[in-house]
Amino acid sequence: MSATKYLPFAGRLLIGLTFAMSGLGKLGSYAATTGLIGAVGLPFPPLAFAVAVVVELGGGLLLIAGYQARAVGLALAVFSIATAVAFHSNFADQNQMIHFLKNVMMAGGLLQIAAFGAGALSLDNRASHAVPQAVAAH
């Protein structure tokens, strides 16, 4: 068993599941989520809700599959930092500071994916090893 083969998948799975589950949770709590978005002063809560669900659910699933992992990792890292700043910047509340630091740590892991790619067990790796079709001569 080669760690370099399986560990990138395990990392993508752990981070991706967290995002996908968060996105699914938001689908079940539209009113509460848009209320929270509005309460922190972000504009257009329904639009922000839709963006959050697409980024979290879609990005989480794409990350798990290892499809466009570098771009998805970068997008989720930016999303994590933006979420930390917008929702968890009240450092007088220790719980909020913990959530802020959690988002920063997740962004760090996602930047590793953006830098080094999805790894061996991924759609990205499969696509890079696809045999090109021969072009028929006319």
CORFEN-V676802 format. One record per residue. N is the residue number from 1. OMEGA is omega as a letter, one per 20 degrees, with the letter a starting at -180 (NA if undefined). Layout:
# CORFEN-V676802
n = [N;N]
omega = [OMEGA;OMEGA]
This chain:
# CORFEN-V676802
n = [1;2;3;4;5;6;7;8;9;10;11;12;13;14;15;16;17;18;19;20;21;22;23;24;25;26;27;28;29;30;31;32;33;34;35;36;37;38;39;40;41;42;43;44;45;46;47;48;49;50;51;52;53;54;55;56;57;58;59;60;61;62;63;64;65;66;67;68;69;70;71;72;73;74;75;76;77;78;79;80;81;82;83;84;85;86;87;88;89;90;91;92;93;94;95;96;97;98;99;100;101;102;103;104;105;106;107;108;109;110;111;112;113;114;115;116;117;118;119;120;121;122;123;124;125;126;127;128;129;130;131;132;133;134;135;136;137;138]
omega = [a;a;a;r;a;a;r;r;r;r;r;a;a;r;a;r;r;r;a;r;r;r;r;r;r;r;r;a;a;a;a;a;r;r;r;r;r;a;r;r;r;a;r;a;r;r;r;r;a;r;a;a;r;a;a;a;r;a;r;r;r;r;r;a;a;r;a;a;a;r;r;r;r;r;r;r;r;r;a;r;r;r;r;a;a;a;a;a;r;a;r;r;a;r;r;r;r;r;r;a;r;r;r;r;r;r;r;r;r;r;r;r;r;a;a;r;a;a;a;a;a;r;r;a;r;a;a;r;r;r;a;r;r;r;a;r;r;NA]
